[in-house]
Amino acid sequence: MDFETICVLGLGYIGLPTASTFATHGVRVVGVDVNKRVVEVLHNGEVHIHEPGLRTLVQAAFRSGNLRVSEAPEEADAFIIAVPTPIQKDKTADLSYVVAACESIVPCLKKGNLVVLESTSPPRTTMDVVKPILERSGLAAGGDFHLAYSAERVLPGKILSELIENARVMGGIDRASAEACRDLYHVFVRGEIVLTDATTAEMVKLMENTFRDVNIAIANEFARQAEEFGVDIWEAIRFANLHPRISILKPGPGVGGHCISVDPWFLVEAAPDQSQLIRQARLVNDSQPAYVLGIIDSAAGGLRGKRIAALGLAYKPDVDDLRESPAIEVVRLLVDSGAEVVTYEPYLLGAAVAGAESSQSLDAALQGADIVILLVDHEMFRSLNPTSVAKLMAGKLAVDTRGIWDRADWEQAGFTLRVIGVGARDG
Ligand code: SAJ
C-alpha cells in the first residue's frame, strides 16, 4: 500500500518525532494536538520537548513543506494515534485521550484507510475500545479500513535514532491490517518489522517494560539486603555480572518516567489474579524513595532544620522529563521531614517542588548546605569536583543514590560519603 498523506494525533514525545520523520521522508503529514499551546509553539518554530536533535528534525520537517500542525484531524490515507494513556489514582489506565482521538477520526474515516494505535495500552484496547468507536463511522474494521497496533520502543534521550533503527512489532486486527501497517512504517524504519495480531503486539510492549521494572526491583531489593549484610552492592553486582547469563540492573532512588513505572499496572489491571510478582515489584520500586529518606535521615542524625542541596529532579540522566520522578518524591519526603531543601535541575531550571527552594545554579544550591544528595546521574554531576563542592558547603555529608561518586575523592575532600546499597563492612 502507498500512503501519501497521514494524520498523527498527539504531538508529544512519540507523535512529534514520528510525524516529523514521516515528513522528512516525503510523506505529507498533518500533526494534530488538542493542546492549543503545543500547536502555537510549533507554529512559531519552537519545540515544546527537550530531546537531542528533535528541534533540528522538526525544523527540517517544516522546511520540507510536508509537515503542518492543526488542532483537529482531517482526511488522510492513514491515522496514527500517539496520545497519552496516563495512569489514574486507582492504578488503572485512563483511556480518555485514546477514546477522544478515535472519536475525532470517525468523521474523517474513508474506505481503504489505515488506523494505527501507538499509545501504550492495556491488552485488548485495539479490539475492544478503538475498533467499536471507529466502526461508528458505518465502516467495518478489516472489511473497509485497516486497523493495527504498533507501539514505539524508543528510549528518551535516543528517540531519533531508535525510531529508525529499532525492531517493531506490528499487530493487525487481521493480516491485511498488519501488512498495511508495515507498508506505512517501511517508509523510514530500518529495524526488523515483525507482524502479529493486535493483542499480542499490545502485550509485547507491556512485557518489555514490566520485565525491566521487575529487574530493577530485584536490584533495589539486593541493595537493601547488602546494607544488612555489610556488603557493597555495586561491587557485588559487578562480580555477579561476570557470570555469562547474569545481567543485574542498577539500584537507585526508584523508578520513574511515564513508561516503566506505569505500564506494569496495565497488566495488573487486565489480569489481577495473575500478576503477583509484577504488583510486588511495583511496590518495591515505589517504596524506594522512602527507603532513601531513611538512609539520609540516619546518616545525618535527623533532618529537621538541615540545609540540603538536592542534585537533579529528572526521572533519569540527561533528560528534562520530570514525570513520575523518584527524585521529586525524595525531595517531597525531605521537605515533610522538616529539612530546608534547595533543588537544582540543570535541564529544567524553573522546576520546583512545593516547600523546596529551586536554584538556578549548582553553586547557589550548594552554598551553605549541610548535606548534598545526588538524585540523578546527569553527566555534569558525575564529574563534580568534591574539593570545589566542599568550599561552598557548610557541612560535609554527601549521599549518592546512584552509585557514581568516587569514595576516595570525596573522602579526600573531607566528606563522609554514604552510598545506597553499601553496608558498613567489618572486614
Ligand atoms: N532505572 C534504574 N536502574 C536501572 C535502569 C533504570 O533505577 O538499572 C530507572 C531510571 O533511573 C528511571 C527508570 O528506571 O527512573 C526508567 O528508565 P529507563 O531508562 O529504564 O527507561 P525509560 O522509561 O526511559 O524507557 C523505557 C524503555 N523500555 C525498556 O528499556 C524496556 C524504552 O525502550 C521504551 O520505549 C520506553 O520505556 C517507553 O516509552 O515505553
Boltz pocket constraint, residues with backbone or C-beta under 6 A from the ligand:
constraints:
  - pocket:
      binder: B
      contacts: [[A, 120], [A, 152], [A, 153], [A, 154], [A, 155], [A, 156], [A, 208], [A, 209], [A, 212], [A, 216], [A, 249], [A, 250], [A, 251], [A, 252], [A, 253], [A, 254], [A, 255], [A, 256], [A, 257], [A, 258], [A, 259], [A, 260], [A, 315], [A, 316], [A, 317]]
      max_distance: 6.0
